[in-house]
Amino acid sequence: MDRNTILAIVLTVIIITVSMVIQTNNQMAATDAAASSTAVNSTTSQADSSQKIWGDRVVSTDAAEDKQFIYSTDFFDVTFDTKGASINALELKAYKDGDKNVDVVFNPEGMNNAFLLYLGNEIGNPVDSSFSYQISGNKVVFTGHFLDTSTSTEFTIRKIFEFRPSDYLINVSVEMDPEINFNGYTYTLAYEPQVGPEFEKMDSKSNYEYRRFYLMAPNDNGKLKKTMPNVSSKYTYSNDIEWVSMTGKYFSVVAVPQADYDLTLTQSSSESLSQVNGMYFSRVASDDKGVDTIYFYCGPQLKQYLGDYYAASSNEWGIKGLNLEDAMDSSSWLTWLENILKWCLEMLFKIIPNYGVDIIILTLVIKVILYPLQKKSMASTAKMSAMGPQMEELKEKYKDNPEKLNQATAALYKEAGVSPLGGCLPMLVQFPIFIALYGLLNKHFELRGAMFIPGWIPDLSIPDTVLTLGFDIPFLGNALHLLPIIYTVSMIYSMKITQAPGSAPQQGSMKFMTYGMPIVFFFVLYNAPSGLLVYWTVQNFLSIIQQIFTNNKKKADDNDPVKQAQRKKEQDAKKVPKAVLEYQEKLRKQSEQNKGAKK
């Protein structure tokens, strides 16, 4: 296999690796009626009035009833739980997860609800006693009464959830009256459930199904900088922050603190989940008494919503100066190119409303645009291959003198008008496009639920599943995906028809590249989104068609007597290029002069 083909394969590996390791006002009367109709009156029951909620020191003095009720806005169906004054479900009305609405709060059995409180900064024992509640316009107000037995101090905790009819931002406020100091902190507000939609398995290192933390905070120079904290188990941050987010591929929970909190991020595992994340905001005890607020954006990773909080006139809260669009998961330096390709894809969708067909057309258009570069690369590779006999002569002649071999090789390249990088540079120009397309098709929001072929590829954002087995296949799971198989076969065939005949020592390496590398990609891309695999597979088929055309043209030229004679004449004339002869003559004269000087 020639060097440029091997380099192309290596670059493809880099593309996949980088991409996986380099890439989300007033409440309307009708809303009040809906909320009130689903909420049960806050009656009391004979709960244990001495329930301990913080060691032996604090007990609940309320006897409120444990129950759940639903509060609705234009965007949300919120299932509240009086136990802990928390949220059990936060469903987005505009987005589906199968036949259900997407639930941003993904808390399988045994996991905590969202927005539970802890006293102090200890996060092992939540305040899960039942609160009484009241719905007032845009607000759901929870109230709980407690007793600090160590000082016989009674105190009240109020937790207020405030909404706007058509906004994904929620205002969560907490008031403790009077404030109690628990080892330097008053309370900790937590968001512990995983961000939906629901999933069965997730690898924290995967680029196809993941949850990540992003933090926007001042750097050492005082400028805001977005970072991705390394949360191997626990991460703490005590300085001021602009926002922190728990982000999936398509949906995010972004917290914007409005008070002095210490931040703790955690990542762990449970019996039912491979990754469990948590965000904890610990309120530092102080003499300033009042209501503390944290805004939470709970919704899709779409700029049309996240970008609404920069100007006060763009959102129902009147908030300004929040650059929440920076919380979107992106490919950083190639975001601009992703946006261009996204625009092209969306324009195609307006003409042909099928994203699978649009991906094929976009791939074809890019292939045509890049064809001159690919043609130049192929021509350079062909010239390099044709110089094989001369290169072998030089290697034999200067096998004991690497320096002279390099000089003679450079002269040969110059005489033939060939650059060693001629076959590489075009591929390097294509590299950013491949990376940007990978990032776009891996997480483009509009591909969620986008059908390509009914019965086979109903959703371009997930793998195609043609059969679910009753057992697991090692490294693959129990789902049989057809697209990765088609992709692998097309890649093997594409490499077989493009490879050049090699010498005997190269055969082992060539076979590995032809068969081993596609098999590696098969496992890497097995659980990739269908949209991404459609792109890679179509790319392979277009390369096959192009190579078949090139091979047939070369075969026709080889069988043309006139072209054969002309080619032989050119080869004989260039058997030893003039530049090489002149260089050899120069070396001979220098050698004779050196001998004469010694005599």
C-alpha positions as CSV (number, residue, x, y, z in Angstrom):
1,M,0.0,0.0,0.0
2,D,1.4,3.4,-1.0
3,R,2.4,5.9,1.7
4,N,-0.4,8.4,0.9
5,T,-3.1,5.7,1.2
6,I,-1.7,4.8,4.6
7,L,-1.7,8.5,5.5
8,A,-5.3,8.8,4.5
9,I,-6.2,6.0,6.8
10,V,-4.3,7.5,9.6
11,L,-6.0,10.8,9.1
12,T,-9.3,9.1,9.2
13,V,-8.4,7.5,12.5
14,I,-7.4,10.9,13.8
15,I,-10.8,12.4,12.6
16,I,-12.8,9.7,14.5
17,T,-10.5,10.0,17.6
18,V,-10.5,13.8,17.8
19,S,-14.2,13.9,17.2
20,M,-14.8,11.4,20.0
21,V,-12.2,12.7,22.3
22,I,-12.5,16.7,20.4
23,Q,-18.8,18.4,19.5
24,T,-27.1,20.4,24.2
25,N,-44.9,37.4,32.6
26,N,-47.8,36.7,34.2
27,Q,-49.4,33.2,34.3
28,M,-52.4,32.9,32.0
29,A,-55.8,32.1,33.7
30,A,-56.0,28.9,31.8
31,T,-52.7,27.8,33.2
32,D,-53.8,28.6,36.7
33,A,-56.9,26.6,36.2
34,A,-55.0,23.6,34.9
35,A,-52.6,23.7,37.8
36,S,-55.4,24.1,40.4
37,S,-57.4,21.3,38.9
38,T,-54.6,18.8,39.2
39,A,-53.5,20.0,42.6
40,V,-55.0,18.4,45.7
41,N,-55.8,20.7,48.6
42,S,-53.0,20.9,51.0
43,T,-54.6,18.9,53.8
44,T,-52.7,17.5,56.7
45,S,-52.2,14.0,57.9
46,Q,-51.0,12.5,61.2
47,A,-47.4,12.4,60.2
48,D,-44.7,12.0,62.8
49,S,-44.3,15.5,64.2
50,S,-40.9,14.7,65.6
51,Q,-39.3,13.4,62.4
52,K,-35.6,13.8,62.6
53,I,-34.1,15.4,59.4
54,W,-30.6,16.3,60.5
55,G,-29.0,13.9,62.9
56,D,-30.4,14.3,66.4
57,R,-30.3,18.1,66.1
58,V,-33.2,19.1,63.8
59,V,-36.7,17.7,63.6
60,S,-39.8,18.6,61.5
61,T,-42.7,20.0,63.4
62,D,-45.1,19.8,60.5
63,A,-47.6,17.1,59.8
64,A,-48.2,17.7,56.1
65,E,-49.4,15.0,53.7
66,D,-47.1,13.2,51.3
67,K,-48.5,13.6,47.8
68,Q,-47.7,14.7,44.2
69,F,-49.5,17.3,42.0
70,I,-49.0,18.7,38.5
71,Y,-48.4,22.3,37.6
72,S,-48.5,23.2,33.9
73,T,-47.2,26.1,31.7
74,D,-47.0,26.4,28.0
75,F,-43.7,24.7,28.0
76,F,-43.8,22.3,31.1
77,D,-45.8,19.7,32.9
78,V,-44.2,19.8,36.3
79,T,-44.9,17.0,38.8
80,F,-44.2,18.4,42.3
81,D,-43.7,16.2,45.4
82,T,-44.6,17.6,48.8
83,K,-42.0,15.2,50.2
84,G,-38.9,17.4,50.3
85,A,-40.7,20.2,48.4
86,S,-39.1,18.7,45.2
87,I,-39.8,18.0,41.5
88,N,-40.3,14.4,40.5
89,A,-40.8,15.1,36.8
90,L,-40.2,18.0,34.5
91,E,-41.7,17.2,31.1
92,L,-41.1,19.3,28.0
93,K,-44.4,19.5,26.0
94,A,-42.7,20.3,22.7
95,Y,-40.3,17.3,22.6
96,K,-40.9,13.6,22.5
97,D,-39.0,10.6,23.9
98,G,-40.6,7.8,21.9
99,D,-44.4,8.2,22.6
100,K,-43.8,10.2,25.8
101,N,-42.7,13.8,26.4
102,V,-39.0,14.3,27.2
103,D,-38.6,14.4,31.0
104,V,-35.6,16.6,31.9
105,V,-35.6,14.9,35.4
106,F,-34.4,11.4,34.8
107,N,-34.5,9.7,38.3
108,P,-34.9,6.0,38.2
109,E,-36.2,4.3,41.3
110,G,-34.0,4.9,44.2
111,M,-32.6,8.2,43.0
112,N,-33.5,11.6,44.6
113,N,-35.9,14.1,43.1
114,A,-34.7,17.5,41.8
115,F,-34.2,20.5,44.0
116,L,-34.1,18.8,47.4
117,L,-32.5,20.7,50.3
118,Y,-29.8,19.6,52.7
119,L,-29.0,21.4,55.9
120,G,-25.5,22.8,56.0
121,N,-23.2,21.4,53.3
122,E,-23.6,17.7,54.2
123,I,-25.2,15.9,51.2
124,G,-25.9,12.5,52.7
125,N,-29.3,13.2,54.3
126,P,-31.8,15.4,52.4
127,V,-34.7,17.3,54.1
128,D,-37.4,14.9,52.9
129,S,-40.1,15.7,55.3
130,S,-43.4,16.9,53.8
131,F,-44.0,20.6,53.2
132,S,-47.4,22.3,52.9
133,Y,-47.8,24.3,49.7
134,Q,-49.8,27.0,48.0
135,I,-50.2,27.9,44.3
136,S,-50.3,31.7,43.7
137,G,-50.3,32.8,40.0
138,N,-46.8,31.9,38.6
139,K,-45.5,30.6,41.9
140,V,-45.7,27.3,43.8
141,V,-44.7,28.1,47.4
142,F,-43.7,25.3,49.9
143,T,-43.4,25.9,53.6
144,G,-41.9,23.7,56.3
145,H,-41.4,24.3,60.0
146,F,-38.5,22.8,62.0
147,L,-37.0,22.8,65.4
148,D,-33.3,23.0,66.2
149,T,-33.2,20.9,69.4
150,S,-29.7,22.0,70.3
151,T,-30.8,25.6,70.8
152,S,-34.6,25.1,71.0
153,T,-34.9,27.4,68.0
154,E,-37.8,27.1,65.7
155,F,-37.2,28.1,62.1
156,T,-39.1,28.0,58.8
157,I,-37.9,27.0,55.3
158,R,-39.7,28.4,52.3
159,K,-39.0,27.1,48.9
160,I,-40.5,29.0,46.0
161,F,-40.7,27.9,42.4
162,E,-41.6,30.7,40.0
163,F,-42.4,30.2,36.3
164,R,-43.3,32.2,33.2
165,P,-45.9,30.9,30.7
166,S,-43.6,30.5,27.7
167,D,-40.0,30.2,29.1
168,Y,-37.7,27.4,30.0
169,L,-36.1,29.4,32.9
170,I,-37.3,28.6,36.4
171,N,-36.6,30.7,39.5
172,V,-35.9,28.6,42.5
173,S,-35.8,30.6,45.7
174,V,-35.0,29.5,49.3
175,E,-35.6,31.4,52.5
176,M,-34.6,30.2,56.0
177,D,-36.1,32.3,58.9
178,P,-34.2,32.7,61.1
179,E,-31.1,31.5,59.5
180,I,-29.4,28.5,61.3
181,N,-25.6,28.0,61.0
182,F,-24.6,24.4,60.3
183,N,-20.8,24.3,60.3
184,G,-20.5,27.5,58.3
185,Y,-23.4,26.9,55.9
186,T,-27.2,27.3,56.1
187,Y,-28.4,24.8,53.5
188,T,-27.5,23.1,50.2
189,L,-29.8,23.1,47.2
190,A,-29.3,20.1,45.0
191,Y,-30.0,19.0,41.4
192,E,-29.2,15.3,41.6
193,P,-31.2,13.5,38.9
194,Q,-29.6,12.8,35.6
195,V,-30.6,15.0,32.7
196,G,-33.1,13.2,30.5
197,P,-34.2,11.8,28.2
198,E,-34.2,8.3,29.6
199,F,-31.3,5.9,28.7
200,E,-30.4,2.4,29.6
201,K,-26.6,2.6,29.4
202,M,-24.1,5.4,29.2
203,D,-20.3,5.4,29.0
204,S,-18.8,8.6,30.4
205,K,-16.1,8.5,27.6
206,S,-18.6,8.0,24.8
207,N,-19.4,10.7,22.3
208,Y,-22.8,9.2,21.4
209,E,-24.6,9.2,24.8
210,Y,-23.1,11.3,27.6
211,R,-23.6,13.8,30.4
212,R,-21.0,16.5,30.9
213,F,-20.5,19.5,33.2
214,Y,-19.6,22.9,31.9
215,L,-18.6,25.9,34.1
216,M,-18.5,29.5,33.2
217,A,-16.4,31.5,35.7
218,P,-13.7,34.2,35.8
219,N,-10.1,33.0,35.1
220,D,-7.0,34.4,36.7
221,N,-7.3,37.6,34.6
222,G,-10.9,38.2,35.6
223,K,-12.3,37.2,32.2
224,L,-15.1,34.7,31.9
225,K,-14.0,31.4,30.6
226,K,-15.9,28.2,29.8
227,T,-14.3,25.0,31.1
228,M,-15.2,21.4,31.4
229,P,-14.4,20.4,35.0
230,N,-12.7,17.0,35.5
231,V,-15.3,15.4,37.8
232,S,-13.8,11.9,38.4
233,S,-15.8,11.7,41.7
234,K,-16.1,15.1,43.3
235,Y,-15.3,18.6,42.3
236,T,-15.6,21.7,44.5
237,Y,-15.4,25.4,43.5
238,S,-15.7,28.3,46.0
239,N,-15.3,31.3,43.8
240,D,-18.0,33.3,42.0
241,I,-19.5,31.6,38.9
242,E,-21.6,32.9,36.0
243,W,-23.3,29.5,35.5
244,V,-22.8,25.8,35.6
245,S,-24.5,23.2,33.4
246,M,-25.2,19.5,33.3
247,T,-25.4,18.8,29.6
248,G,-26.4,16.0,27.4
249,K,-26.4,15.9,23.6
250,Y,-29.7,17.6,23.2
251,F,-30.9,18.9,26.6
252,S,-29.3,20.8,29.4
253,V,-29.9,22.0,33.0
254,V,-28.1,25.3,33.4
255,A,-27.9,26.8,36.9
256,V,-27.3,30.6,37.4
257,P,-26.7,31.4,41.1
258,Q,-27.8,34.9,42.3
259,A,-26.2,34.6,45.8
260,D,-22.9,33.4,47.5
261,Y,-22.8,29.7,47.0
262,D,-20.0,27.1,47.2
263,L,-20.4,24.7,44.2
264,T,-19.9,20.9,44.4
265,L,-20.2,18.6,41.4
266,T,-20.2,14.8,41.7
267,Q,-20.1,11.8,39.5
268,S,-20.7,8.3,40.6
269,S,-22.5,5.1,39.6
270,S,-25.4,3.1,41.0
271,E,-26.8,-0.4,40.5
272,S,-29.2,0.9,37.7
273,L,-27.0,3.6,36.1
274,S,-23.4,3.7,34.8
275,Q,-23.2,7.4,35.5
276,V,-25.0,9.5,38.1
277,N,-24.3,13.3,38.3
278,G,-25.1,15.9,40.9
279,M,-24.9,19.7,41.3
280,Y,-24.9,21.1,44.8
281,F,-25.1,24.7,45.8
282,S,-24.1,25.3,49.4
283,R,-25.2,28.7,50.9
284,V,-22.5,30.2,53.0
285,A,-23.8,31.4,56.4
286,S,-23.8,35.2,56.7
287,D,-25.5,38.1,58.6
288,D,-27.3,39.1,55.4
289,K,-30.8,37.8,55.7
290,G,-33.1,37.4,52.7
291,V,-34.3,35.2,49.9
292,D,-31.6,33.4,47.9
293,T,-32.3,32.7,44.2
294,I,-30.9,30.4,41.6
295,Y,-32.3,30.4,38.0
296,F,-32.4,27.1,36.3
297,Y,-32.7,26.7,32.5
298,C,-34.3,23.3,31.9
299,G,-34.7,22.7,28.2
300,P,-33.3,22.0,24.7
301,Q,-29.8,23.0,23.6
302,L,-31.1,25.4,21.0
303,K,-29.7,28.9,20.5
304,Q,-33.2,30.3,19.8
305,Y,-34.0,29.7,23.6
306,L,-30.6,29.8,25.3
307,G,-29.8,33.1,23.5
308,D,-32.9,34.8,24.8
309,Y,-31.3,36.0,28.1
310,Y,-28.7,38.4,26.6
311,A,-31.3,41.1,26.0
312,A,-34.1,41.9,28.5
313,S,-36.6,42.3,25.8
314,S,-36.1,38.8,24.5
315,N,-37.3,36.9,27.5
316,E,-40.3,37.0,29.8
317,W,-38.1,37.5,32.9
318,G,-36.5,40.7,31.7
319,I,-33.1,39.2,32.3
320,K,-30.1,40.5,30.5
321,G,-26.4,39.9,30.1
322,L,-26.6,36.1,30.4
323,N,-24.6,34.3,27.6
324,L,-26.3,31.0,28.1
325,E,-25.8,30.1,24.5
326,D,-22.2,29.4,25.5
327,A,-23.5,26.4,27.5
328,M,-24.3,24.7,24.2
329,D,-22.1,21.6,23.5
330,S,-20.0,22.5,20.5
331,S,-16.8,21.7,18.6
332,S,-15.2,25.0,19.8
333,W,-12.8,26.1,17.1
334,L,-14.9,24.5,14.3
335,T,-18.3,25.8,15.5
336,W,-18.4,28.3,12.7
337,L,-17.9,25.6,10.1
338,E,-20.5,23.4,11.8
339,N,-23.0,26.4,11.5
340,I,-22.3,26.8,7.8
341,L,-22.9,23.1,7.2
342,K,-26.0,23.2,9.4
343,W,-27.4,26.1,7.4
344,C,-26.8,24.1,4.2
345,L,-28.5,21.0,5.6
346,E,-31.5,23.1,6.8
347,M,-31.8,24.7,3.3
348,L,-31.8,21.3,1.7
349,F,-34.5,20.2,4.2
350,K,-36.8,23.1,3.0
351,I,-36.6,21.6,-0.5
352,I,-36.6,17.9,0.4
353,P,-38.1,17.3,3.9
354,N,-36.1,14.2,4.6
355,Y,-32.8,14.7,6.5
356,G,-31.5,11.3,5.4
357,V,-31.8,12.3,1.7
358,D,-30.4,15.7,2.6
359,I,-27.3,14.2,4.2
360,I,-26.7,12.2,1.0
361,I,-27.1,15.3,-1.2
362,L,-24.8,17.3,1.1
363,T,-22.2,14.6,1.0
364,L,-22.3,14.5,-2.8
365,V,-22.0,18.3,-3.0
366,I,-19.0,18.3,-0.7
367,K,-17.4,15.5,-2.7
368,V,-17.9,17.5,-6.0
369,I,-16.4,20.6,-4.4
370,L,-13.4,18.7,-3.1
371,Y,-12.9,16.7,-6.3
372,P,-10.2,19.0,-7.7
373,L,-8.1,18.6,-4.5
374,Q,-8.7,14.8,-4.6
375,K,-7.7,14.7,-8.2
376,K,-4.5,16.6,-7.5
377,S,-3.7,14.2,-4.7
378,M,-4.3,11.2,-6.9
379,A,-2.1,12.7,-9.7
380,S,0.6,13.4,-7.2
381,T,0.4,9.8,-5.9
382,A,0.5,8.4,-9.4
383,K,3.7,10.4,-10.2
384,M,5.3,9.2,-7.0
385,S,4.4,5.6,-7.9
386,A,5.8,6.1,-11.4
387,M,9.2,7.2,-10.0
388,G,9.5,3.9,-8.2
389,P,12.3,2.5,-10.4
390,Q,14.4,5.7,-10.2
391,M,14.0,5.8,-6.4
392,E,15.2,2.2,-6.1
393,E,18.3,3.0,-8.2
394,L,19.1,5.9,-6.0
395,K,18.6,3.8,-2.8
396,E,20.9,1.1,-4.1
397,K,23.6,3.6,-5.3
398,Y,23.6,5.6,-2.0
399,K,22.6,2.9,0.4
400,D,25.7,3.7,2.6
401,N,25.3,7.5,2.4
402,P,21.9,8.7,3.7
403,E,22.8,12.4,3.3
404,K,23.7,12.0,-0.4
405,L,20.5,9.9,-0.9
406,N,18.4,12.7,0.5
407,Q,20.1,15.2,-1.8
408,A,19.7,13.0,-4.9
409,T,16.1,12.3,-4.0
410,A,15.3,16.0,-3.7
411,A,16.9,16.6,-7.1
412,L,14.8,13.8,-8.5
413,Y,11.6,15.3,-7.1
414,K,12.5,18.7,-8.5
415,E,13.3,17.3,-12.0
416,A,10.0,15.4,-12.1
417,G,8.0,18.4,-10.7
418,V,6.7,16.3,-7.8
419,S,6.3,17.4,-4.1
420,P,6.4,14.7,-1.4
421,L,3.5,16.5,0.3
422,G,1.5,16.8,-2.9
423,G,-0.7,13.9,-1.9
424,C,-1.0,15.0,1.8
425,L,-1.9,18.7,1.7
426,P,-5.3,18.2,-0.1
427,M,-6.3,15.7,2.6
428,L,-5.3,18.2,5.3
429,V,-7.5,20.8,3.7
430,Q,-10.4,18.4,3.9
431,F,-9.7,17.5,7.5
432,P,-11.7,20.4,9.1
433,I,-14.7,19.6,6.9
434,F,-14.7,16.0,8.1
435,I,-14.4,17.0,11.7
436,A,-17.2,19.6,11.4
437,L,-19.5,17.2,9.7
438,Y,-18.8,14.6,12.4
439,G,-19.7,17.1,15.1
440,L,-22.8,18.3,13.3
441,L,-24.3,14.9,12.4
442,N,-23.5,13.4,15.8
443,K,-25.6,16.0,17.7
444,H,-27.7,18.1,15.3
445,F,-30.9,18.7,17.3
446,E,-33.2,18.5,14.3
447,L,-32.1,14.9,13.7
448,R,-33.9,13.8,16.9
449,G,-36.8,11.7,15.7
450,A,-36.1,12.5,12.0
451,M,-37.1,9.5,10.0
452,F,-35.1,8.4,6.9
453,I,-36.4,5.0,5.9
454,P,-39.6,3.8,7.6
455,G,-39.1,0.4,9.2
456,W,-35.3,0.6,9.1
457,I,-34.0,4.1,10.1
458,P,-36.9,5.8,12.0
459,D,-34.6,8.2,13.9
460,L,-31.3,9.6,12.5
461,S,-30.1,10.6,16.0
462,I,-29.8,6.9,17.2
463,P,-28.4,3.7,15.8
464,D,-30.6,1.7,13.4
465,T,-31.8,-1.5,15.1
466,V,-33.1,-4.3,12.9
467,L,-33.2,-6.9,15.6
468,T,-33.0,-7.1,19.4
469,L,-31.4,-10.3,20.6
470,G,-32.2,-12.2,23.8
471,F,-28.5,-12.1,24.8
472,D,-25.5,-9.7,24.7
473,I,-22.7,-9.9,22.1
474,P,-19.4,-8.9,23.7
475,F,-18.5,-5.2,23.0
476,L,-21.8,-4.7,21.0
477,G,-24.7,-5.4,23.3
478,N,-28.0,-7.1,22.3
479,A,-29.0,-4.8,19.4
480,L,-28.2,-5.7,15.8
481,H,-27.4,-2.6,13.7
482,L,-27.2,-2.9,10.0
483,L,-25.6,0.4,9.0
484,P,-22.3,-0.3,10.7
485,I,-22.1,-3.6,8.7
486,I,-22.8,-1.9,5.4
487,Y,-20.2,0.8,6.3
488,T,-17.5,-1.7,7.1
489,V,-18.0,-3.7,4.0
490,S,-18.0,-0.6,1.8
491,M,-14.8,0.6,3.5
492,I,-13.0,-2.7,2.9
493,Y,-14.0,-2.7,-0.8
494,S,-13.0,0.9,-1.2
495,M,-9.6,0.2,0.2
496,K,-9.1,-2.9,-1.9
497,I,-9.8,-1.2,-5.2
498,T,-7.6,1.9,-4.3
499,Q,-4.5,0.1,-3.1
500,A,-1.4,-0.1,-5.2
501,P,0.5,-3.3,-5.7
502,G,3.2,-3.5,-3.0
503,S,6.4,-5.4,-2.5
504,A,6.4,-8.6,-0.5
505,P,7.4,-7.0,2.9
506,Q,4.4,-4.7,2.6
507,Q,1.8,-7.4,2.2
508,G,1.2,-7.9,6.0
509,S,0.8,-4.2,6.7
510,M,-1.4,-3.8,3.6
511,K,-3.7,-6.6,4.7
512,F,-4.1,-5.1,8.2
513,M,-5.0,-1.7,6.7
514,T,-7.5,-3.3,4.3
515,Y,-9.2,-5.6,6.8
516,G,-8.0,-4.7,10.3
517,M,-8.7,-1.0,10.3
518,P,-12.3,-1.3,9.0
519,I,-13.0,-3.8,11.7
520,V,-11.7,-1.4,14.4
521,F,-14.0,1.3,13.0
522,F,-16.8,-1.2,13.0
523,F,-16.6,-1.4,16.8
524,V,-15.9,2.3,17.3
525,L,-18.9,3.4,15.2
526,Y,-21.3,0.5,16.1
527,N,-23.4,2.7,18.4
528,A,-23.0,5.9,16.3
529,P,-26.1,7.8,15.3
530,S,-27.6,6.7,12.0
531,G,-27.2,10.2,10.4
532,L,-23.4,10.0,11.0
533,L,-23.1,6.5,9.5
534,V,-25.2,7.5,6.5
535,Y,-22.6,10.2,5.8
536,W,-19.6,7.9,6.2
537,T,-21.2,5.1,4.2
538,V,-22.3,7.4,1.3
539,Q,-18.7,8.8,1.4
540,N,-17.4,5.3,0.9
541,F,-19.7,4.5,-2.0
542,L,-18.8,7.8,-3.8
543,S,-15.1,7.0,-3.4
544,I,-15.8,3.5,-4.8
545,I,-17.5,5.0,-7.9
546,Q,-14.7,7.5,-8.3
547,Q,-12.0,4.9,-8.1
548,I,-13.8,2.5,-10.4
549,F,-14.0,5.3,-13.0
550,T,-10.3,6.1,-12.5
551,N,-9.2,2.4,-12.7
552,N,-11.3,1.9,-15.9
553,K,-9.7,5.0,-17.5
554,K,-6.2,3.8,-16.6
555,K,-7.0,0.3,-17.9
556,A,-8.2,1.8,-21.2
557,D,-5.0,3.9,-21.5
558,D,-2.9,0.9,-20.8
559,N,-4.6,-1.0,-23.7
560,D,-4.1,1.9,-26.1
561,P,-1.0,1.2,-28.3
562,V,-0.4,4.8,-29.1
563,K,-0.5,5.9,-25.5
564,Q,1.7,2.9,-24.5
565,A,4.4,3.9,-27.0
566,Q,4.3,7.5,-25.9
567,R,4.5,6.5,-22.2
568,K,7.4,4.2,-22.9
569,K,9.3,6.9,-24.7
570,E,8.7,9.3,-21.8
571,Q,9.9,6.7,-19.3
572,D,13.0,5.9,-21.3
573,A,13.8,9.6,-21.6
574,K,13.4,10.1,-17.8
575,K,15.0,6.9,-16.7
576,V,17.8,9.0,-15.2
577,P,16.6,12.6,-14.9
578,K,18.9,15.3,-16.2
579,A,19.1,16.9,-12.7
580,V,20.3,13.6,-11.2
581,L,23.0,13.2,-13.9
582,E,24.2,16.8,-13.4
583,Y,24.3,16.1,-9.6
584,Q,26.2,12.9,-10.1
585,E,28.7,14.6,-12.4
586,K,29.2,17.3,-9.8
587,L,30.0,14.7,-7.2
588,R,32.4,13.0,-9.5
589,K,34.4,16.2,-10.2
590,Q,34.5,17.0,-6.5
591,S,35.9,13.5,-5.8
592,E,38.6,14.0,-8.4
593,Q,39.5,17.4,-7.0
594,N,39.8,15.9,-3.5
595,K,42.1,13.1,-4.8
596,G,44.3,15.6,-6.6
597,A,44.6,17.7,-3.4
598,K,45.7,14.7,-1.4
599,K,48.5,13.9,-3.9
